[in-house]
Amino acid sequence: MRLIYLGAGEFGLPTLQRLHARHEVVAVVTQPDRPAGRKQQMTPTAIGQWAVGAGLPVLKADNANDPALVARIAGLKAEGAVVIAFGQKLGPQLIAALGPLVVNLHASLLPKYRGAAPINWAMIQGETETGLSVIALAQRMDAGVVYAQVKTPISPVETAGELHDRLSLMGPDVIEAVLREHEAGTLKPLPQNDAQATRAPKLSKADSRIDFDQPAEVVRARVHGLTPWPGVQANWVRADGKEQVIMIRRVSSEGGTATSHAPGSVLEGGRVAVREGSIRLLEVQVPGGRVMPFDEFTNGHPMKAGDILR
């Protein structure tokens, strides 16, 4: 098929690579270069950088709905388009110009977790299963008809970053299946049940705080759902009154009833009291440092029973 790809983030890169190998990708539409890193150097998107290296035509657009760009895309006479983590809303004129089949790959089992951060919120809410949905583009966010879904369990030791990468690798097969069914004329769209829709709003650094006055599984789910970004930040208060900020990157939950220790109290063996049971610190980080196993962290930062995390 003659296809146009629209995307910016790394999540869609495996799918773009598959499309380039098996189809004719006539254009890649992505976001303009942005300042990045400590030196704020102008940096292309992950998609744009790979597409240029692969010799694909790249269109960088601040506004993909600009009439001039829409006309240029219409002139490509594409048979369809794949949209993944593009970051701009596509208007009806652009969707019409992209071809008879325009699909979006979304990282949740829609209608649950419509929005910018579906992987994070599925984990934060304690879901044990998530997946991918291939949907038609619609003017309401992530509300288009569903062409295909695939499911996968969420491991209790998995972080959002790791789940992101795993779902990304599942993308090519489900997109390819939809394209095959479209060519065969067997594609069956299913409407979403809006009554079951939930939201997955964009995260910010303000979401990085943690409340230890929650059951252990709730605390674990939030830590993993916010790793690697924005991360979970806690103030470590030592017995001598000194404070230090640490990032909690991975934990395990240990069930049980409420203890006599206040939530956030450090216990023996890297455990931390919560409302019900405790969590065990597995990986932590000093801001600006590297993520390290808790046992290694304590070699230079002795955290002792009686200290407080808050």
C-alpha positions in Angstrom: 0.0 0.0 0.0 1.0 3.6 -0.5 1.0 5.0 3.0 1.7 8.1 4.9 3.0 7.9 8.5 2.3 10.6 11.1 4.2 10.4 14.4 6.8 11.9 16.6 7.6 9.6 19.6 9.7 6.5 19.8 6.6 4.4 20.5 5.7 4.2 16.8 9.2 3.5 15.5 9.0 -0.3 15.3 5.7 0.1 13.3 7.3 2.7 10.9 10.2 0.4 10.4 7.8 -2.5 9.5 5.8 -0.3 7.2 8.9 0.8 5.4 10.0 -2.8 4.9 6.6 -4.0 3.5 4.9 -1.0 2.0 5.6 2.2 0.1 5.8 5.0 2.6 5.4 8.1 0.5 5.8 10.6 3.3 6.5 10.8 7.1 4.8 13.8 8.8 6.4 14.7 12.1 6.8 17.6 14.5 9.5 20.2 14.0 12.9 20.0 15.7 12.8 21.1 19.3 15.4 22.2 21.9 16.5 19.2 23.9 19.1 18.3 26.5 21.1 20.6 28.9 22.5 22.5 25.9 19.0 22.9 24.4 20.3 21.9 21.0 17.7 21.7 18.2 16.9 18.0 17.9 14.6 16.1 15.5 11.9 13.8 16.7 12.8 10.1 17.0 10.6 9.4 14.0 12.0 12.2 11.9 15.6 11.2 12.6 15.1 7.6 11.6 13.0 8.5 8.5 15.7 10.8 7.2 18.3 8.0 7.7 16.1 5.6 5.9 15.7 8.0 2.9 12.0 8.6 3.4 10.5 12.0 2.5 9.9 13.9 5.8 7.5 16.8 6.3 7.9 18.7 9.6 4.8 20.6 10.6 3.9 22.9 13.4 0.3 22.7 12.1 -0.5 19.6 10.2 -3.9 21.1 9.3 -2.3 24.0 7.3 -4.2 24.1 4.0 -0.9 24.1 2.0 0.3 21.0 3.7 -3.1 19.3 3.3 -3.0 20.0 -0.4 0.5 18.6 -0.6 -0.6 15.4 1.2 -3.6 15.1 -1.0 -1.4 15.2 -4.0 0.5 12.1 -2.8 -2.6 10.0 -3.6 -2.0 7.7 -0.6 -4.1 4.6 0.0 -4.0 5.1 3.7 -2.2 6.5 6.7 -1.0 5.3 10.1 -0.9 7.8 13.0 1.0 7.0 16.2 1.9 9.4 19.0 1.8 12.4 16.7 0.8 15.1 19.2 -1.5 17.1 17.0 -5.2 16.8 16.4 -6.1 16.0 12.8 -8.9 17.9 11.2 -11.4 16.4 8.8 -9.8 18.0 5.7 -6.5 16.4 6.5 -8.0 13.0 7.4 -9.8 13.0 4.0 -6.5 13.9 2.2 -4.7 11.0 3.8 -6.6 8.3 2.0 -9.5 5.9 2.4 -8.1 4.2 5.6 -6.6 6.3 8.4 -5.8 4.5 11.6 -4.4 5.4 14.9 -2.5 3.0 17.3 -3.4 3.8 20.9 -1.8 2.1 23.9 -4.9 1.0 25.8 -7.9 -1.3 25.5 -10.3 1.4 24.4 -12.6 2.9 25.5 -10.6 2.7 28.7 -7.8 5.3 29.1 -8.5 7.8 26.4 -5.9 10.5 26.4 -2.2 11.3 26.4 -0.9 8.9 29.1 -2.8 5.6 28.8 0.1 3.4 29.8 0.8 5.3 33.0 -2.8 5.6 34.1 -3.5 1.9 33.4 -0.7 1.1 35.8 -1.6 3.8 38.4 -5.1 2.5 38.5 -3.9 -1.0 39.3 -4.9 -2.7 36.0 -3.5 -6.2 35.6 -4.1 -6.1 31.8 -3.7 -3.6 29.0 -3.0 -3.6 25.3 -3.2 -1.8 22.0 -6.2 -0.6 20.0 -6.2 0.3 16.3 -9.0 2.8 15.7 -10.3 5.2 13.1 -9.5 8.9 13.5 -12.4 10.8 15.0 -12.9 14.4 16.1 -13.4 13.3 19.7 -10.2 12.2 21.4 -9.6 8.4 20.9 -13.3 7.8 20.3 -13.1 6.3 16.8 -14.4 2.9 15.8 -12.1 0.0 16.8 -10.6 -2.1 14.0 -8.4 -4.4 16.2 -7.2 -4.9 19.8 -4.4 -7.0 21.4 -4.1 -7.7 25.1 -1.1 -8.3 27.4 -0.8 -8.7 31.2 0.9 -6.1 33.3 3.6 -7.6 35.5 3.7 -6.3 39.1 7.5 -5.7 38.7 7.1 -3.8 35.4 7.5 0.0 35.1 5.6 2.2 32.7 8.8 2.7 30.7 9.2 -1.0 30.3 5.6 -1.6 29.4 5.8 1.3 26.9 8.7 -0.5 25.1 7.0 -3.9 25.2 3.7 -2.5 23.7 5.7 -0.6 21.1 7.1 -3.9 19.8 3.5 -5.3 19.6 2.4 -2.5 17.3 3.7 -3.7 14.0 1.8 -7.0 14.0 -1.6 -5.5 14.9 -1.2 -2.6 12.4 -0.2 -5.1 9.7 -3.2 -7.3 10.4 -5.5 -4.3 10.0 -3.9 -3.3 6.7 -4.3 -6.9 5.4 -8.0 -7.0 6.4 -8.6 -3.7 4.7 -7.0 -4.9 1.4 -9.0 -8.1 1.6 -12.3 -6.2 2.3 -12.8 -8.0 5.6 -12.2 -5.2 8.1 -15.0 -4.9 10.6 -15.2 -1.7 12.7 -16.7 -1.9 16.1 -18.1 1.2 17.9 -16.8 2.0 21.3 -19.1 2.1 24.3 -18.7 5.7 25.5 -20.3 4.8 28.8 -17.3 2.7 29.7 -14.7 5.4 28.7 -12.1 6.5 31.2 -9.5 9.3 30.9 -5.8 9.3 30.9 -4.7 12.9 31.1 -1.2 14.2 30.4 1.1 13.9 33.4 3.2 16.7 34.9 6.0 17.0 37.4 3.3 17.8 40.0 2.2 14.1 39.8 5.5 13.0 41.2 4.5 13.1 44.9 3.6 9.9 46.7 1.2 9.3 49.6 2.3 6.4 51.8 -1.0 6.5 53.6 -2.4 4.0 51.1 -2.5 0.2 50.8 0.8 -1.3 49.6 -0.6 -2.3 46.1 -1.8 1.3 45.5 1.6 2.7 46.4 3.4 0.1 44.2 1.1 0.8 41.3 1.7 4.5 41.5 5.5 4.1 41.7 5.7 1.9 38.7 3.1 3.9 36.7 5.2 7.1 37.1 8.6 5.5 36.3 10.6 6.8 34.5 8.7 10.1 34.1 7.8 12.1 36.1 9.1 9.7 38.7 8.1 9.4 42.3 9.9 11.8 44.6 10.2 11.5 48.4 11.9 13.4 51.2 14.2 11.1 53.2 14.3 12.4 56.8 17.1 10.8 58.8 17.1 10.3 62.6 19.5 13.3 62.9 17.0 15.6 61.1 18.9 15.8 57.8 16.8 15.6 54.7 17.6 14.4 51.2 15.4 14.0 48.1 15.4 10.6 46.5 13.5 9.1 43.6 11.8 5.8 44.2 12.0 3.8 40.9 10.9 0.2 41.7 9.3 -1.5 44.7 7.5 -4.6 45.6 4.4 -4.7 47.8 4.0 -6.8 50.9 0.5 -7.4 52.1 -0.7 -7.3 55.7 -2.8 -5.3 58.0 -2.0 -1.9 59.4 1.1 -1.8 61.7 2.0 0.4 64.6 4.4 2.3 62.4 3.3 5.6 60.8 3.0 5.5 57.0 6.4 6.4 55.5 8.4 4.9 58.4 11.5 3.0 57.2 11.6 -0.5 58.6 14.3 -3.2 58.5 15.5 -4.5 55.1 14.5 -1.6 53.0 10.8 -1.9 53.8 8.6 1.2 54.2 5.4 1.1 56.2 2.2 2.1 54.4 -1.4 2.0 55.5 -1.8 -1.7 55.0 1.3 -3.8 54.8 4.6 -2.4 53.5 6.6 -1.8 50.3 10.1 -2.9 49.8 12.5 -0.5 48.0 14.1 -2.3 45.0 15.6 0.6 43.0 16.2 4.2 43.9 18.0 7.3 42.6 19.5 10.5 43.8 18.3 13.3 41.5 21.0 13.7 38.8 22.5 10.3 39.6 21.9 6.9 38.2 19.2 4.4 39.1 20.7 1.7 41.4 19.6 -1.3 43.4 18.6 -0.4 46.9 21.3 -2.5 48.5 23.9 -0.7 46.4 22.4 2.7 47.2 22.7 2.0 51.0 26.4 1.5 50.7 26.9 5.2 50.3 23.5 6.4 51.7 22.8 4.4 54.8 19.0 4.4 55.3 18.1 3.0 58.6 15.0 1.8 60.5 13.4 4.8 62.1 14.1 7.1 59.2 11.0 8.7 57.5 10.0 9.0 53.8 7.4 11.6 53.1 
